[in-house]
Amino acid sequence: MLQRHSLKLGKFSIRTLATGAPLDASKLKITRNPNPSKPRPNEELVFGQTFTDHMLTIPWSAKEGWGTPHIKPYGNLSLDPSACVFHYAFELFEGLKAYRTPQNTITMFRPDKNMARMNKSAARICLPTFESEELIKLTGKLIEQDKHLVPQGNGYSLYIRPTMIGTSKGLGVGTPSEALLYVITSPVGPYYKTGFKAVRLEATDYATRAWPGGVGDKKLGANYAPCILPQLQAAKRGYQQNLWLFGPEKNITEVGTMNVFFVFLNKVTGKKELVTAPLDGTILEGVTRDSVLTLARDKLDPQEWDINERYYTITEVATRAKQGELLEAFGSGTAAVVSPIKEIGWNNEDIHVPLLPGEQCGALTKQVAQWIADIQYGRVNYGNWSKTVADLN
Amino acid sequence: MLQRHSLKLGKFSIRTLATGAPLDASKLKITRNPNPSKPRPNEELVFGQTFTDHMLTIPWSAKEGWGTPHIKPYGNLSLDPSACVFHYAFELFEGLKAYRTPQNTITMFRPDKNMARMNKSAARICLPTFESEELIKLTGKLIEQDKHLVPQGNGYSLYIRPTMIGTSKGLGVGTPSEALLYVITSPVGPYYKTGFKAVRLEATDYATRAWPGGVGDKKLGANYAPCILPQLQAAKRGYQQNLWLFGPEKNITEVGTMNVFFVFLNKVTGKKELVTAPLDGTILEGVTRDSVLTLARDKLDPQEWDINERYYTITEVATRAKQGELLEAFGSGTAAVVSPIKEIGWNNEDIHVPLLPGEQCGALTKQVAQWIADIQYGRVNYGNWSKTVADLN
């Protein structure tokens, strides 16, 4: 069985071909951790700092294809110092979450979206593609092994980090002939422990996160390290994150490591508009971004709302803020779900973004957070967004 | 002792501060490999595929600074699967070479340039900077341990790969608090075993290697993995490498993983011009690039030659080729030193680049290769470009 993935690179459509054995969940081998850990108190959970007892590893080689999936005790990877992951950033990852529901099951939120994106990331840097459904099954098995460590309580979840790295030895720059796909999981608490905390952004045009013909739409390691220094710079000036601008028009693209949404009011028509940048190859194809757009289109009254993926600039934001047409703004991503924005530094001024009186977010931000939490925590069923991986009854 | 490095990011100058202990070569600890290997026959040497008996490792932490440098048997690295090098591409490297001279010494070629660039790469992604001279000393010691494996013969050398990776555990995206600097070495043969072999390039505007406000001028892993797929695409159409174009004017920037030079003739004045792209933040600050420019400015008659770092486009190259004003073109980099170009695919045509009759390179390409080889192999002394690391007498 061969799996084909098609990837568009500029005007060329590229067909990548994963050769050798397909990824096969039925080959799973499990080695239990002899020292199972106890769940930590919820208040001790720090994002991505503690991990569960097990990890999933699946080796791949160009010759053999996907090898035996193995759930085994969490532990170090041993790699040759010439492995291509260390030199040429052959690496990509995903981030998704699993939740405990009131029905006492554990579900993953939209894992099909993450797997589809992971395959696109892999194809873009010549790492092997894989059968998405098989990795979803295997990830479910991994979570099942550590189900006692999936935290309880609203805002708490198990963060899942599928990762793929090139492991071929040798310093030639070329297509990796060996790779390792692995999944680790981390019990996490709410991004904002005490409710929302709106952030201050620095509109950033002196550093550029992504570029047409680049890889900014893929979840590659390469997109992350270069963004830390601009963040430190912004922090020095009192801003928590960068609002990434692009091009001579200063288009708004993303915020920090999240997609970003703005809400405008058209004072003439009285209609509101929810806006985010279009997926033009420079914007990460965020799962939360897609969830926000889908829910907004489904639930907001089209007489009152326009939902648009379009280009918009920092100048439009600044101008409409002055005219009282900027209503709210928020980032979207798996870790925080939504992250409200209160101020944006630009041209030595701060653009003020309205918040609800006495609160740390706008009305739509709050509404969207509630919609998504209700689905994630199993209080509301929505399409096939929740995938049950374990039944604790 | 604190070490400060200054880095310009857009309009802001950033001062990074390496805290804790400085890198100190005098603390070196050596654990000899109990199983020393024998040199392989020259004809078996493949670039970056076999390594010497020892490696150098130096750990760093934000708390302690640089730890004990250790030369020890070449072997695997053991890292937590959440280490930031695997997820966010906190990684950078250098490439330089050591040569055997007729005086029976081993020298490194311009290591000060590589160390300066390595520090700039580190500062750009918030990895620790270090004392360049100390790393040069330590690398010398490493080479001395494996001096019997430095190959003999013209075109043969020891390729040196200093590498730095972020090793902090945890999935938060931020400044690494732990890192590892390591150096591995690989005996290598000439890039072209049987003399030059001129290459065919595809002028590439559908994928973008680097952009303003990005990191294309630094030797970061992040710049490499995204360039493999475009290379495969070019290869499908019969071209060995991409000639990277940038922007609406289609400026020529680099070729594959090398800098690139073109030679034009001004038919009106009869003067020749050696051209390469300026260091505007999108061009790797190549050591070989600098050597070519320095030697050309030093040795070529200014009555006959202009040496220019300026913007030039694929349109200029195509037009001047048709007018008989394109004389030659070559890539420059540590691995191949110079790599002659014979054809460039653009707009469904091939631009033909002249070669010397019956040869695989142009006249200046040949001359530059000879100048540099004479210095590298110690036949000619030039400034302080050769740094002796071991005396075998």
Boltz contact constraints between the chains, C-beta under 6 A:
constraints:
  - contact:
      token1: [A, 10]
      token2: [B, 206]
      max_distance: 6.0
  - contact:
      token1: [A, 11]
      token2: [B, 206]
      max_distance: 6.0
  - contact:
      token1: [A, 12]
      token2: [B, 233]
      max_distance: 6.0
  - contact:
      token1: [A, 47]
      token2: [B, 172]
      max_distance: 6.0
  - contact:
      token1: [A, 48]
      token2: [B, 170]
      max_distance: 6.0
  - contact:
      token1: [A, 48]
      token2: [B, 171]
      max_distance: 6.0
  - contact:
      token1: [A, 48]
      token2: [B, 172]
      max_distance: 6.0
  - contact:
      token1: [A, 49]
      token2: [B, 170]
      max_distance: 6.0
  - contact:
      token1: [A, 76]
      token2: [B, 78]
      max_distance: 6.0
  - contact:
      token1: [A, 76]
      token2: [B, 79]
      max_distance: 6.0
  - contact:
      token1: [A, 76]
      token2: [B, 80]
      max_distance: 6.0
  - contact:
      token1: [A, 77]
      token2: [B, 79]
      max_distance: 6.0
  - contact:
      token1: [A, 77]
      token2: [B, 81]
      max_distance: 6.0
  - contact:
      token1: [A, 78]
      token2: [B, 76]
      max_distance: 6.0
  - contact:
      token1: [A, 78]
      token2: [B, 78]
      max_distance: 6.0
  - contact:
      token1: [A, 79]
      token2: [B, 76]
      max_distance: 6.0
  - contact:
      token1: [A, 79]
      token2: [B, 77]
      max_distance: 6.0
  - contact:
      token1: [A, 80]
      token2: [B, 76]
      max_distance: 6.0
  - contact:
      token1: [A, 81]
      token2: [B, 77]
      max_distance: 6.0
  - contact:
      token1: [A, 81]
      token2: [B, 182]
      max_distance: 6.0
  - contact:
      token1: [A, 81]
      token2: [B, 184]
      max_distance: 6.0
  - contact:
      token1: [A, 86]
      token2: [B, 91]
      max_distance: 6.0
  - contact:
      token1: [A, 86]
      token2: [B, 165]
      max_distance: 6.0
  - contact:
      token1: [A, 87]
      token2: [B, 93]
      max_distance: 6.0
  - contact:
      token1: [A, 87]
      token2: [B, 221]
      max_distance: 6.0
  - contact:
      token1: [A, 88]
      token2: [B, 221]
      max_distance: 6.0
  - contact:
      token1: [A, 88]
      token2: [B, 224]
      max_distance: 6.0
  - contact:
      token1: [A, 88]
      token2: [B, 225]
      max_distance: 6.0
  - contact:
      token1: [A, 89]
      token2: [B, 89]
      max_distance: 6.0
  - contact:
      token1: [A, 89]
      token2: [B, 221]
      max_distance: 6.0
  - contact:
      token1: [A, 89]
      token2: [B, 222]
      max_distance: 6.0
  - contact:
      token1: [A, 89]
      token2: [B, 225]
      max_distance: 6.0
  - contact:
      token1: [A, 90]
      token2: [B, 225]
      max_distance: 6.0
  - contact:
      token1: [A, 91]
      token2: [B, 86]
      max_distance: 6.0
  - contact:
      token1: [A, 93]
      token2: [B, 87]
      max_distance: 6.0
  - contact:
      token1: [A, 125]
      token2: [B, 225]
      max_distance: 6.0
  - contact:
      token1: [A, 126]
      token2: [B, 228]
      max_distance: 6.0
  - contact:
      token1: [A, 126]
      token2: [B, 229]
      max_distance: 6.0
  - contact:
      token1: [A, 165]
      token2: [B, 86]
      max_distance: 6.0
  - contact:
      token1: [A, 170]
      token2: [B, 48]
      max_distance: 6.0
  - contact:
      token1: [A, 170]
      token2: [B, 49]
      max_distance: 6.0
  - contact:
      token1: [A, 171]
      token2: [B, 48]
      max_distance: 6.0
  - contact:
      token1: [A, 172]
      token2: [B, 47]
      max_distance: 6.0
  - contact:
      token1: [A, 172]
      token2: [B, 48]
      max_distance: 6.0
  - contact:
      token1: [A, 173]
      token2: [B, 224]
      max_distance: 6.0
  - contact:
      token1: [A, 173]
      token2: [B, 257]
      max_distance: 6.0
  - contact:
      token1: [A, 175]
      token2: [B, 228]
      max_distance: 6.0
  - contact:
      token1: [A, 182]
      token2: [B, 81]
      max_distance: 6.0
  - contact:
      token1: [A, 184]
      token2: [B, 81]
      max_distance: 6.0
  - contact:
      token1: [A, 206]
      token2: [B, 10]
      max_distance: 6.0
  - contact:
      token1: [A, 206]
      token2: [B, 11]
      max_distance: 6.0
  - contact:
      token1: [A, 207]
      token2: [B, 213]
      max_distance: 6.0
  - contact:
      token1: [A, 208]
      token2: [B, 211]
      max_distance: 6.0
  - contact:
      token1: [A, 208]
      token2: [B, 213]
      max_distance: 6.0
  - contact:
      token1: [A, 208]
      token2: [B, 214]
      max_distance: 6.0
  - contact:
      token1: [A, 211]
      token2: [B, 208]
      max_distance: 6.0
  - contact:
      token1: [A, 211]
      token2: [B, 211]
      max_distance: 6.0
  - contact:
      token1: [A, 213]
      token2: [B, 207]
      max_distance: 6.0
  - contact:
      token1: [A, 213]
      token2: [B, 208]
      max_distance: 6.0
  - contact:
      token1: [A, 214]
      token2: [B, 208]
      max_distance: 6.0
  - contact:
      token1: [A, 215]
      token2: [B, 226]
      max_distance: 6.0
  - contact:
      token1: [A, 221]
      token2: [B, 87]
      max_distance: 6.0
  - contact:
      token1: [A, 221]
      token2: [B, 88]
      max_distance: 6.0
  - contact:
      token1: [A, 221]
      token2: [B, 89]
      max_distance: 6.0
  - contact:
      token1: [A, 222]
      token2: [B, 89]
      max_distance: 6.0
  - contact:
      token1: [A, 222]
      token2: [B, 222]
      max_distance: 6.0
  - contact:
      token1: [A, 224]
      token2: [B, 88]
      max_distance: 6.0
  - contact:
      token1: [A, 224]
      token2: [B, 173]
      max_distance: 6.0
  - contact:
      token1: [A, 225]
      token2: [B, 88]
      max_distance: 6.0
  - contact:
      token1: [A, 225]
      token2: [B, 89]
      max_distance: 6.0
  - contact:
      token1: [A, 225]
      token2: [B, 90]
      max_distance: 6.0
  - contact:
      token1: [A, 225]
      token2: [B, 125]
      max_distance: 6.0
  - contact:
      token1: [A, 226]
      token2: [B, 215]
      max_distance: 6.0
  - contact:
      token1: [A, 228]
      token2: [B, 126]
      max_distance: 6.0
  - contact:
      token1: [A, 228]
      token2: [B, 175]
      max_distance: 6.0
  - contact:
      token1: [A, 229]
      token2: [B, 126]
      max_distance: 6.0
  - contact:
      token1: [A, 233]
      token2: [B, 12]
      max_distance: 6.0
  - contact:
      token1: [A, 257]
      token2: [B, 173]
      max_distance: 6.0
